[in-house]
Amino acid sequence: MTNKEKAKKVVKELIKRYGAEIPLYLHYHKNKPYEFLFAVMMSAQCTDKRVNEVTKDLFKKYNTLQSFANVKQKVLEIDIHSVGFYHNKAKSIINCAKTLITDHKGKIPNDFDELVKLPGVGRKTASVVISRLYGIPAMAVDTHVARISKILFRLNTKNVREIEEFLKETVEKKYWELWNTHIIALGREICIARRPKCELCPLYKYCKEY
């Protein structure tokens, strides 16, 4: 079986278990897409549940992009303290808000290369944002996606960029976003790093660890 054939079978099993819809884990107001960008930035090394708890009040307190650009870093650090790495995240959010206003007229760029130029926005964040907001296929590789994809395809690399490029070549483009969301779901529910529930995994047939 080729890697592409395996990827198709894996996608089929993931859809069978989690459905064909792309879940939205992070909450934001649809008319304020910058909120989604900031939520994704805060979700790094933090649970979506915690981010949603924080943004519930945060997006009420700062209800415009300009208000994020104007807030003092020390104040925002207090507001987002519980998401972890709050110093760097607060700094990035404020600088990102300023850049969006000055360089993009307050709009989120729909170009990947422009997104990754924004303060605090890496490839994973840019991929999630451009997929969700604009429906542009992108392969977001977080810790779950990297770890489980390495197991499934016997990848001998720790380089996230290499894993991303491999998946882009292997998984059908129309399933790139689904691969991210559904593999994350699998990693949280079943393929837990230190205590995997292999006997419950729908992908056991394709897993070298089983």
C-alpha positions, 0 to 999 in steps of 0.5 A, a space after each residue: 500500500 502506498 502512502 497516498 492509498 493509506 492516507 485515503 483509508 485513514 481519512 475514510 476511518 476518521 470521517 466514519 468516527 468523527 463525521 465529515 464536518 470540520 469542527 470549530 473548537 475556538 469561539 469567536 464572533 463571525 463579524 470579527 475574524 481577528 478574534 479567531 486569529 488571536 484565539 488561535 495564537 493563544 491556543 499554542 500549548 494551551 487547551 481550547 477549553 481554557 482559551 474559550 474560557 478566557 476569550 468569553 470575557 476578553 472579547 467583551 472587554 476589547 470589542 474592537 481591533 483598535 482596543 487590542 492595539 491600544 491596551 498596555 501589555 501588562 494589562 493584557 498579560 493579566 487578562 490572558 494569564 491563564 493561557 500560559 506564556 502570557 508575556 509573549 502572547 500578549 506582546 504578539 497580540 498587541 503588535 499583531 493588532 497594530 500591524 493589521 491596522 497599519 498594514 492591512 486596513 484592519 483585515 486579516 490577509 488571505 495570503 499565507 505568506 502575508 499571514 506568517 509575516 504578522 507578529 506571533 503568527 507561525 505556519 501552524 497558526 496561519 494554516 488554521 486561520 486561512 483554512 477556517 476564514 477563507 476556505 483555502 486548503 492548508 496543512 496545519 501541523 500541531 503536536 498531535 498531527 506531527 506525532 500521529 502522522 509520524 507513527 502512521 507513515 513511519 516518518 523519521 524526522 522531528 522537523 515539523 516543516 518536513 512533516 507538513 510537506 510530506 502530508 501535503 504530498 500525501 493527503 488529498 488537498 480537500 482533506 487537509 483541514 479535516 486531517 488537522 481537526 480529526 487527528 487532533 480529536 483522535 490524539 485527545 480521545 484515543 491516541 494519547 501520547 503517554 497512554 494510548 487506547 490502541 484497542 479502541 483506535 479506528 486506525 489500528 490497521 495502519 499503525 506501526 505501534 499497534 
